[in-house]
Amino acid sequence: MKEFISNRSNEFKSIFALTLLCLVFLAIRLKLGYSEYKFFILWNLFLAFIPYVLVMSLRLRESVHKVTLVVIIIVWLAFLPNAPYILSDLIHLTAAPSNYIIFEALFLLSYALCGLYLGYLSLRDMSIILHDKGWLKKKVFIFIFQNTILFLCAYGVYIGRELRWNSWDVINRPKDIVMDIAPLHQNPIENKESWIFIGSMSIFLMLTYRAFTMMATHSTLSKKP
């Protein structure tokens, strides 16, 4: 465990730095007090931490029973869309006065960046876990798995932002969610705005995740003598 934590020291430092940045921006935002503010952004960031913590708990175990792993994967997948969801909080830019619009953008983007970083770390580690377990033996399977998960994340962001469902509703009220999203598939042309939302978010997540993995690989290689 000590070796694992030691190898992840830079990762933990990065998470700490991004989280600290978010808190500093929040403190400044509250001090400025240019509009009524709710702490929803902190709650959203907390939810983005959950899938990362779940996967980290798996990495710290020497062995995991298959049933336990499947249950954790389901919970992980239900909460993972919260990581990129913070990107959609950019809609709150419209509430900022024009003289504070740049600060508000940086404020919201700091949380979005932290959320994405946590989500991408989580997806990378889950892929490693499933590969080591023998469930994703080939690179092509890992590629398909990751892009499928990212598409589902984009779909989840839409469900959360536009349809206002929460992660726990996926477990508690799955039938209601299915009924709510059914029109998207029954009448895709009439709901083209929704599919543009999902499609553009999917492309963004897939491409930025690839950039993240390439940078992570380069960082690892650069440390070798």
N, C-alpha and C positions, 0 to 999 in steps of 0.2 A: 504493500500500500504506500509506504514512504517513497519508494522508487517511482511509483505511478504519479504521486502528487508532485514529486520533484521534477519529473519530466513535463508536467503540466504547469509549471510555475509561471511561464510567460503568458499562458492562456488565462490563468487566474488573475494575473496582474492586469491584463487587457480588460477583462470583465470588470475588475475593480475600478480601473481608470474610467471606463465608459459609464459605469454606474455613478461614480463620483461626479462626472461631468453632468449627468442628468440631474443630480441633486443640487448642484451648484446653480444650474440654469433655473431649476424650480424655485430655489431660494431668491434669486434675482427677480424672477417672474412675480413672486408673491410680494416682494419689496416694492416693485414698481406699481403693482395694484391698479393697472389701467383698466381692468374689467373684472367682473365677478368671476371667480375661478373655482373649479371643482377639482378634486384630486383623482379624477378618473385616469389620468395619465400614469400615476403611480400604480394604480390597480392593474392597468394594462401591462405595465412592465413586470409587476409581480407574477402575473399569469404567464408571461413570456419565460420566466425563470423555471416554471414547473417542468416542462419537458426536458430541459437541460439537467435539472436535478434528478429526474427519473432515470435518465440515461447514465448519468454519473454514478448513481447508486448501483446500476448494473455493472458498470466497468470496475467498480470496487469489489465486487463479489468474485470469489474464485469459481463458483459454479452456480447456475440458475436452472431450476426445473422448467421444463418446457411449458407447463401450464402457467406457471408464474410469469414466464417471459411473454406469453401470448396476452395475458391480462394487462401487463405493464405496457405492451405495445399498443393495445387498444386505448388505454388511458392516455398514453403519450401522443397518439395520433389525434385524440379528441382535443388536446390542449395545444398541440404544435401550431395550429393556425394563429394563435395569439401572438406568436413571435413576429410574423409579418403584418399582423393586423394593425399595429401601431402606425404603419405607413398611411393607413386610411384616416388617421387622426389629423392629417394635413388639411382636412376639410374645415377644421377649426381656425384656419388662417383667416377666414373671412370675418371672424369676430374681433380681430386685432385692429387697432387704429393704424392708419397709414404710416405714421411716424415710428411705429414699433414693428412693422411687418417683417423686417429682416431678422430682428431678434426673435420674433415668434416662430419664424421658419426654422432658425437654428435650434431653438428650444425643442420644437416638435421633432426635428430631424435627429437630434441627439438621442431621443428615446427610440425612434425608429431604427437607428443604426445599432443601438444596443440590443434591441429585440431581434433584429436580423442576425446579428453575430451569435447570439445565444441559440437561435433556431438552426443556423447552419452548423454550428458545433455539435448540436444535438443530432442532426441528421447524419453528419459524418460519423459520429460515434455509434449510432444505431446501425449504420451500414457495416461498420467494422464488427460489431457484436454478431450480427446475422451472418456475416462472412465467416467469422471464427466458429460459429455454430454449425456451419455447413449448409445454411439455408440459401445463401447467395454465393455460390461457388465461383461463378464466372463474372468477369468485369461487365459483360453485357447485362447480366441480371442485376448487378449493382446499379448500373446506369438507368435501367428501366425502373427499378425500385425507387431511386432518388427522384427521378422526374415525375413519376406517378404521385409520390408523396407531395412534391412541390405543387403539382396541379391540384391535389386535394386541399392543400393549404390555401391556394388562391380561391378555390370554391368555398372553403371555410370562411375566408375573409369576407366574401360576398354575403354569405349567410349571416355572419355576425353584423356587418355594417348595414346592409340593406334590409334584411329580414329580421334583424335584431334578436337572433338566437344566441345562446351562450354555450360554452363547451360542455357544461354538465347536462344541457338539454339533449345532447347527442346520446347520452346514456339514459336519461330519465324520460325523455319524450321523443324517441326516434320516429314514431309514427306521425306525430304532428309535423315534424320537420319534413318528412317525405311528402306529406300532403301540401306543404307550403312551397316546396321546390318543384313539385310535379308540373306546373304550368311552364317552367323553363324548358322542359324536355318535350312537352306536348305541343307547345307553340314557340319553337326557337326563333323564328323570324320576328314574331311580335315582341319577343323579349331580347332583341338583338343588343340593346344597351347593356343588359345583364351579362350576355356572353362576351361583349367587348371588355367589360370590367374583368371577368374571369380570365379571358384569354390574354389580355395585356398584363395582368398581374402574374399569370403563369409564366409568360415569356420573361418578364422582369426577374422573377425568382429563379428561374432555370439558368439564365445567363449570369446573374450576379453570384449564384452559388458556384458555377463553374469558375468564375474569377476568384472566388474565395478559396476553392480547393487548389487552384493553380498557385496562388500566393502562398498557401499553407505548405504545399509541396516544395516550392522554391525556398521557403524559409527553413524547412527541415534539411534540405540538401546543402544549403549554405553553411550549416553548422558542422558538416562533416569535414574532416581534415583532407 
